[in-house]
Amino acid sequence: MEIKIIKEDKDFYLLKDSWEKLEKKNTEISIYSTYEFNKTWWDTYKKDKNNSLFLIYVFEGDNILGIAPLYIKKRQKSFLKWRELHFIGQGDYLNFIVDEDKNNAVIKYLMDAIYDNKKYWDRIVLSYISANTNLAHYLLKDDRYNELTNYLVETPYINLKNFKSIKDMKLPSKTNKYRNKLIREVGYDFKIITDIDDNIYNKITELHKNQQKFLRDEDNRKNRKSLFDDNLNNEYLDNLRKNSENTLLFLLLDKEENIICYRNTYKFKDTIYSWNTAYNIDYIDYRVNGTIYYEIFNYIIENNIADKFDFGSGRYPWKFRWTDEFILTYQYEDWNLETRRVKLVKKLIDMRNK
């Protein structure tokens, strides 16, 4: 086996066929590690001149056996500067894309390559590594990496294949009460969109911003922001909805076709991944999130379109009212402490995190 480090976009794009071939063979890959999601993210975030590509792959002859989709971000705090190695993309599960027939050997080559080239980075932060992956198992079993791999967050999910109909589900308290209230006092239509046009995208963007502003003012939490407030993130999500064939946007609409609530998701293999949501603050007293989940789960079960619904990362009580199942994710973090500068950066960050 041999390794190669990619720093140029054109070489990244040449991996498309091999990457997608590995996706089909790999049972643990989520949508967040697909070529489509990673390329779309990189095409957007490479505009930040602090970001540089550092993708590593392992090959044997003409066969690519594993890919570590990574990039380096230049960071600065006052007068201190450092370089951080991260996964490309964003999502609730990030991973190496590996031929499962040779997973441990390939993961070893990828990790060795990272450390053989540590002159290029000062800190490594690999977040959202699912506990159910070969990468997590490898890191936890290795003496060098175990203590550097720490719990990050839970990601709840629900196995919908366990239910023949929505009636078999144990709904959170008062779900039907508020759903019936919405039906009786407002009336609503449930709609599924797979091709989000500009008009719909602008509407959900505005809805999300309005909700976050309302909650920010209500809770006096100045740090609460909409994910659409960041220009690059907004551009990424916009590009994704244009390029992705996996989008499922669920809507609750009132009689005037105004959006009451939306939930944007992506379907990949047997799972639907929830990504973002917002509700019209005019309907806050109807607790419409429960109603849209009712309709989503009913639709998935009746049409048999997925086995699992992933709520997205975060230990929020409302998620656990729907399910007892969750996946732990880890963060792997290490420092290259070969210079006084990096030692000082680490000391300051550690002080800030206490």
C-alpha positions as CSV (number, residue, x, y, z in Angstrom):
1,M,0.0,0.0,0.0
2,E,1.0,3.6,-0.7
3,I,-0.3,7.0,0.3
4,K,-0.7,10.3,-1.6
5,I,-1.6,13.7,-0.3
6,I,-3.8,15.9,-2.4
7,K,-3.5,19.7,-2.2
8,E,-5.0,20.7,-5.5
9,D,-8.7,20.8,-6.5
10,K,-8.2,19.0,-9.8
11,D,-6.7,16.0,-8.1
12,F,-9.6,16.0,-5.6
13,Y,-12.1,15.9,-8.4
14,L,-10.3,12.9,-10.1
15,L,-11.2,10.8,-7.0
16,K,-15.0,11.0,-7.7
17,D,-15.4,7.5,-9.2
18,S,-13.2,5.8,-6.7
19,W,-14.8,7.7,-3.8
20,E,-18.4,6.8,-4.9
21,K,-17.3,3.2,-5.4
22,L,-16.1,3.1,-1.8
23,E,-19.4,4.7,-0.7
24,K,-21.4,1.8,-2.2
25,K,-19.2,-0.9,-0.6
26,N,-19.0,0.8,2.9
27,T,-21.9,0.0,5.2
28,E,-21.0,2.7,7.8
29,I,-20.7,5.7,5.6
30,S,-23.3,8.5,6.3
31,I,-24.4,11.1,3.8
32,Y,-22.0,13.6,5.3
33,S,-19.0,11.6,4.0
34,T,-20.2,11.3,0.4
35,Y,-18.3,12.8,-2.4
36,E,-21.2,15.0,-3.3
37,F,-21.4,16.6,0.2
38,N,-17.6,17.0,0.6
39,K,-17.0,18.5,-2.9
40,T,-19.9,20.9,-2.5
41,W,-18.5,22.0,0.9
42,W,-15.0,22.4,-0.3
43,D,-16.0,24.3,-3.5
44,T,-17.6,26.8,-1.1
45,Y,-15.2,27.0,1.8
46,K,-12.0,27.1,-0.3
47,K,-13.0,30.7,-0.9
48,D,-11.8,31.3,2.7
49,K,-8.0,31.8,2.0
50,N,-7.2,30.4,5.5
51,N,-8.3,27.0,4.2
52,S,-6.1,24.6,2.3
53,L,-6.8,21.1,1.0
54,F,-4.9,18.2,2.7
55,L,-6.8,15.1,1.5
56,I,-5.0,11.8,2.0
57,Y,-5.7,8.6,0.2
58,V,-4.3,5.0,0.3
59,F,-3.9,3.0,-2.9
60,E,-2.6,-0.3,-4.1
61,G,-1.9,-0.5,-7.8
62,D,-4.9,1.1,-9.5
63,N,-7.2,0.6,-6.6
64,I,-7.9,3.3,-4.0
65,L,-8.6,1.6,-0.7
66,G,-9.2,4.6,1.7
67,I,-9.6,8.4,1.8
68,A,-9.1,10.8,4.6
69,P,-11.0,13.9,3.5
70,L,-9.1,16.6,5.4
71,Y,-8.2,20.3,5.1
72,I,-6.0,22.7,7.1
73,K,-7.4,25.9,8.6
74,K,-5.1,28.7,9.6
75,R,-6.3,30.1,13.0
76,Q,-5.3,33.2,14.9
77,K,-5.9,34.5,18.4
78,S,-4.4,37.9,19.0
79,F,-0.7,37.6,18.1
80,L,-0.7,33.8,18.0
81,K,-1.2,31.8,14.8
82,W,-1.6,28.0,14.3
83,R,-2.8,25.5,11.8
84,E,-5.6,23.0,12.5
85,L,-6.3,19.8,10.6
86,H,-10.0,19.0,10.2
87,F,-12.4,16.8,8.3
88,I,-13.7,18.5,5.2
89,G,-17.4,19.2,5.3
90,Q,-19.9,19.4,8.1
91,G,-22.4,17.0,9.6
92,D,-23.3,14.8,12.5
93,Y,-21.0,11.9,11.4
94,L,-17.6,12.4,9.7
95,N,-15.3,9.6,8.8
96,F,-12.6,8.1,6.7
97,I,-14.0,6.4,3.6
98,V,-12.4,3.0,3.6
99,D,-12.6,-0.4,1.8
100,E,-14.1,-2.5,4.7
101,D,-12.3,-5.6,3.6
102,K,-9.0,-3.9,4.7
103,N,-10.3,-1.4,7.1
104,N,-7.8,-1.6,10.0
105,A,-4.7,-1.7,7.7
106,V,-6.0,1.2,5.7
107,I,-6.9,3.3,8.7
108,K,-3.4,2.7,10.1
109,Y,-1.9,3.9,6.9
110,L,-4.0,7.1,7.0
111,M,-3.3,7.8,10.6
112,D,0.4,7.2,10.0
113,A,0.4,9.5,7.1
114,I,-1.2,12.3,9.2
115,Y,1.6,12.0,11.8
116,D,4.4,11.5,9.2
117,N,3.3,14.9,7.8
118,K,2.8,16.8,11.1
119,K,5.1,19.5,9.9
120,Y,2.1,20.9,8.1
121,W,-0.2,21.1,11.1
122,D,-0.1,22.3,14.7
123,R,-3.3,20.8,16.0
124,I,-5.6,18.1,14.8
125,V,-9.3,18.1,15.6
126,L,-11.4,15.4,14.1
127,S,-15.0,15.7,15.3
128,Y,-18.2,13.7,15.1
129,I,-16.6,10.3,14.8
130,S,-19.5,7.8,15.3
131,A,-18.9,5.1,17.9
132,N,-20.3,2.6,15.4
133,T,-17.4,3.0,13.0
134,N,-14.2,1.2,12.3
135,L,-12.3,4.5,12.8
136,A,-13.6,4.9,16.3
137,H,-12.8,1.3,17.2
138,Y,-9.3,1.6,15.8
139,L,-8.6,4.8,17.8
140,L,-10.0,3.4,21.0
141,K,-8.0,0.2,20.8
142,D,-4.6,1.9,20.0
143,D,-2.5,2.9,23.0
144,R,-1.3,6.0,21.1
145,Y,-4.8,7.3,20.3
146,N,-7.1,6.2,23.0
147,E,-6.6,9.1,25.5
148,L,-6.9,11.5,22.6
149,T,-10.3,10.2,21.6
150,N,-13.0,11.7,23.9
151,Y,-16.8,11.7,24.1
152,L,-18.4,14.6,22.1
153,V,-22.2,14.3,22.0
154,E,-25.2,12.0,21.5
155,T,-27.1,11.7,18.2
156,P,-30.6,10.3,18.8
157,Y,-32.3,8.2,16.1
158,I,-35.4,6.1,15.7
159,N,-35.8,2.8,14.0
160,L,-39.1,3.2,12.0
161,K,-38.9,-0.3,10.6
162,N,-40.1,-1.4,14.1
163,F,-43.5,0.1,13.4
164,K,-46.2,-1.1,11.0
165,S,-48.1,2.2,11.3
166,I,-47.9,5.5,13.2
167,K,-50.5,4.1,15.6
168,D,-47.8,1.6,16.9
169,M,-45.6,4.5,18.0
170,K,-45.6,5.8,21.5
171,L,-46.0,9.5,20.9
172,P,-44.6,12.2,23.2
173,S,-47.1,13.6,25.6
174,K,-49.6,16.1,24.1
175,T,-48.6,15.5,20.5
176,N,-52.1,14.6,19.5
177,K,-53.5,17.4,21.6
178,Y,-51.6,20.1,19.8
179,R,-51.9,18.4,16.4
180,N,-55.7,18.4,16.8
181,K,-55.7,22.0,17.9
182,L,-53.8,23.0,14.8
183,I,-56.2,21.0,12.6
184,R,-59.2,22.5,14.3
185,E,-58.1,26.2,14.6
186,V,-55.9,26.6,11.5
187,G,-56.0,23.6,9.2
188,Y,-52.8,22.5,7.5
189,D,-51.4,20.7,4.5
190,F,-48.4,18.4,4.7
191,K,-46.1,18.6,1.7
192,I,-42.9,16.8,0.6
193,I,-40.5,18.6,-1.8
194,T,-37.4,16.9,-3.4
195,D,-36.5,19.8,-5.7
196,I,-36.2,23.1,-3.7
197,D,-36.5,26.1,-6.0
198,D,-35.3,29.6,-5.2
199,N,-38.6,30.7,-3.9
200,I,-38.9,27.9,-1.4
201,Y,-35.3,28.2,-0.4
202,N,-35.7,32.0,0.3
203,K,-38.8,31.3,2.4
204,I,-37.2,28.7,4.6
205,T,-34.1,30.9,5.0
206,E,-36.2,33.8,6.1
207,L,-38.2,31.6,8.4
208,H,-35.1,30.3,10.1
209,K,-33.7,33.8,10.6
210,N,-36.9,35.1,12.0
211,Q,-37.2,32.3,14.5
212,Q,-33.7,32.7,15.7
213,K,-34.1,36.4,16.1
214,F,-37.3,35.8,18.1
215,L,-35.6,33.3,20.4
216,R,-32.5,35.5,20.7
217,D,-34.7,38.4,21.9
218,E,-36.9,36.2,24.0
219,D,-34.0,34.4,25.8
220,N,-31.6,37.4,25.7
221,R,-29.1,35.0,24.1
222,K,-27.0,37.3,22.0
223,N,-24.9,34.4,20.6
224,R,-27.9,32.6,19.0
225,K,-27.6,32.8,15.2
226,S,-29.3,31.4,12.2
227,L,-27.2,29.0,10.2
228,F,-28.1,31.1,7.2
229,D,-26.5,34.3,8.7
230,D,-23.1,33.1,7.8
231,N,-22.5,33.9,4.1
232,L,-20.3,30.9,3.3
233,N,-22.6,28.5,5.1
234,N,-25.6,29.9,3.4
235,E,-23.8,29.5,0.0
236,Y,-22.9,25.9,0.9
237,L,-26.5,25.0,1.8
238,D,-27.8,26.8,-1.3
239,N,-25.3,24.9,-3.6
240,L,-26.2,21.6,-1.8
241,R,-29.9,22.0,-2.5
242,K,-29.1,22.7,-6.1
243,N,-26.7,19.8,-6.6
244,S,-28.1,17.1,-4.2
245,E,-30.5,14.4,-5.4
246,N,-31.0,13.3,-1.8
247,T,-33.0,16.3,-0.4
248,L,-36.3,15.8,1.3
249,L,-37.9,19.0,2.5
250,F,-41.0,18.4,4.7
251,L,-43.5,21.3,5.0
252,L,-46.6,22.2,7.0
253,L,-48.6,24.8,5.2
254,D,-51.6,26.9,6.2
255,K,-54.6,27.6,4.0
256,E,-52.8,30.5,2.4
257,E,-49.8,28.3,1.5
258,N,-47.6,30.1,4.2
259,I,-45.0,27.8,5.8
260,I,-46.0,26.9,9.4
261,C,-43.0,24.7,9.9
262,Y,-40.3,23.0,7.8
263,R,-37.8,20.3,8.3
264,N,-35.0,19.9,5.8
265,T,-33.5,16.4,5.6
266,Y,-31.3,14.2,3.3
267,K,-31.9,10.6,2.4
268,F,-29.0,8.2,2.0
269,K,-29.3,4.5,1.8
270,D,-31.8,3.4,4.5
271,T,-31.6,6.6,6.6
272,I,-33.1,10.0,6.6
273,Y,-30.9,12.6,8.2
274,S,-32.5,15.7,9.7
275,W,-30.4,18.8,9.1
276,N,-32.3,22.0,9.9
277,T,-35.7,23.2,10.9
278,A,-37.7,26.3,11.8
279,Y,-41.3,27.3,12.6
280,N,-43.4,30.4,12.0
281,I,-43.4,32.2,15.3
282,D,-47.1,33.1,14.7
283,Y,-47.8,29.4,15.5
284,I,-45.6,29.1,18.6
285,D,-48.6,28.2,20.8
286,Y,-49.3,25.1,18.6
287,R,-46.0,23.4,19.3
288,V,-45.8,22.5,15.6
289,N,-42.6,20.5,15.7
290,G,-44.5,17.6,17.2
291,T,-47.1,17.8,14.4
292,I,-44.5,17.8,11.6
293,Y,-42.7,14.8,13.2
294,Y,-46.0,13.0,13.3
295,E,-46.6,13.6,9.6
296,I,-43.0,12.8,8.6
297,F,-43.0,9.5,10.5
298,N,-46.4,8.5,9.2
299,Y,-45.2,9.3,5.6
300,I,-42.0,7.3,6.0
301,I,-43.7,4.3,7.5
302,E,-46.6,4.2,5.0
303,N,-44.3,4.6,2.0
304,N,-41.5,2.4,3.3
305,I,-38.9,4.9,2.2
306,A,-36.4,4.5,5.0
307,D,-35.6,2.3,8.0
308,K,-34.2,5.0,10.2
309,F,-34.7,8.6,11.0
310,D,-31.7,10.5,12.4
311,F,-32.6,13.5,14.6
312,G,-29.1,15.1,14.3
313,S,-26.6,15.6,17.1
314,G,-27.5,17.2,20.3
315,R,-28.8,16.1,23.7
316,Y,-32.1,17.9,23.5
317,P,-35.0,16.5,25.7
318,W,-37.5,16.7,22.9
319,K,-35.5,14.3,20.8
320,F,-35.4,11.7,23.6
321,R,-39.2,12.0,24.0
322,W,-39.4,10.3,20.6
323,T,-36.8,7.7,21.1
324,D,-34.5,5.9,23.5
325,E,-31.9,5.1,20.8
326,F,-28.8,7.2,20.1
327,I,-25.3,7.0,18.8
328,L,-22.3,8.4,20.7
329,T,-19.8,10.5,18.7
330,Y,-16.2,11.2,19.6
331,Q,-13.7,13.9,19.0
332,Y,-10.0,13.1,18.3
333,E,-7.7,15.9,19.3
334,D,-3.9,16.2,19.4
335,W,-1.2,18.8,19.3
336,N,2.2,19.0,17.5
337,L,4.1,20.4,20.4
338,E,7.5,20.6,18.8
339,T,7.7,24.4,18.9
340,R,7.3,27.0,21.8
341,R,4.7,28.8,19.8
342,V,2.3,25.9,19.6
343,K,2.9,25.1,23.3
344,L,1.8,28.6,24.1
345,V,-1.2,28.3,21.9
346,K,-2.3,25.1,23.6
347,K,-1.8,26.6,27.0
348,L,-4.0,29.6,26.2
349,I,-6.7,27.4,24.7
350,D,-6.6,25.1,27.7
351,M,-7.0,28.1,30.0
352,R,-9.9,29.4,28.0
353,N,-11.7,26.0,28.1
354,K,-11.5,25.6,31.9
